[in-house]
Amino acid sequence: MELLTLPQLTFNGSVTAIGEAHGCELRAQIRDFVPMRFAATLDYLRALGHSDVGPLVDVGRRCLDVYARWHPQGHAEHCAIARGAGVDAAELYTAANMTDMRDVLALGDMPELHGGLPADAEGCTAVLIPPAFAQSGHAIAAQTWDLNPQDLDFVVAIHRVPDDGPATWSVTCTGCLSLVGMNDRGLAVGTTNIKTLGSRIGIGYMGVLHRMLASRDFAEAARVCETAPRAAAHTYWLASPAQLAEWETTAWSAVRRDAVQGPTGRTNHCLVAQHAQRQGEPPSASSQARLARVEERLRADAPHDAASLRAIFADRQDGVDSINRFAEDGEGTSTNSVVIAVPATRTLWACRGSADRGEWVELIL
């Protein structure tokens, strides 16, 4: 099988210039990405009584207004991407932050809907490796990014070199702001999806990650994660040469867990008791199996390096519930990219597709 390649693009200048260049360069793909994402969420919309994406885009438009006030630079870049691609900015924001926008519709404080929505087995697997458990003695943060199999065609690596602020690499989708990545100050970020009741009009997860990645140090990025008016639940991880932490967040609360005592794993169900009581759906078999497997491998394979983590992310021991997720499993989810970050050395490895089907590249900061 021919390995999947990861497109890499570099954009320089003001945030507006970066956004417009991004939109123009990837115009055709972005114009395909938006309707693809809308089609992928139609089952959720129908379960809520909606026959089209209109209510979803209304949510996205309101969330984009919040984003404009909260992070003007990120908003300016997003709107410039949309302008360069010739798409509506609210539709692009909705498509990029689809899981959060969907959750605002489906998982507000509406108990009559709880448990009545289409179940899914979406979700990523993330790990944090403290220095004492890494072969190099440097902390490692890494994750798969798993969502719609159709997203695979739109995965790109974007190198942003702004006039003001840190330069960054992010593995994301065409037309989108930052997803999983690192900046030239040695801050790396990522996320896994969870679902809880209480979603609201607020900032989509890509906006949170983009602002965290624009931070100049760990403390600033941590404050961004904790204080952002988030639209919906997510976990966020943050790594620097000296610190590793993750936050299990809902729209209203954030609980921090520092990776100090040993490697930690994370999948797609709540581990914090007060959040688990308000989960939007029961933990999936996939999320439970992946968490058990990744924690087992993290203990057994230590000390870790990029090779050991690639092997963990390629694990298929649990069939359709494995860490390594294939479209042909028929679960509606596939591993669309994998990223491994070593902040101390500004080293970022990534592949498009799963760990054993993608060509690994080093993204140089």
ZITA-V127417 format. One line per field, one symbol per residue. psi: psi as a letter, one per 30 degrees, with the letter a starting at -180 (. if undefined). Layout:
BEGIN
psi->???
END
This chain:
BEGIN
psi->kkkkljkkkkklaleeeeeeeeeeegeeeefeeeeeeeefgeeeeefggkfageeeeeeeeeeeeeeeeeieeeeeeeeeeeeefhlkeeeeeeeeheeeeeeeefhaiifffkfglkllhlllklkkjlefgkefgkkkkllljkbkeffefgklkkjkilejlkklkkjalkflakckallgfgkklallklkllgllkakleeeeeeeefflfleeeeeeeeefkikelklkklkklffkkllkjkafflkkkjkjeflkklkbhlkfkefeefgkfllkleeeeeeeeeeeeeeeefkllaeeeeeeefgkgfgbfglejkkeffgfgkljflkkkkjeeghkjkllkalfgfljklkjk.
END
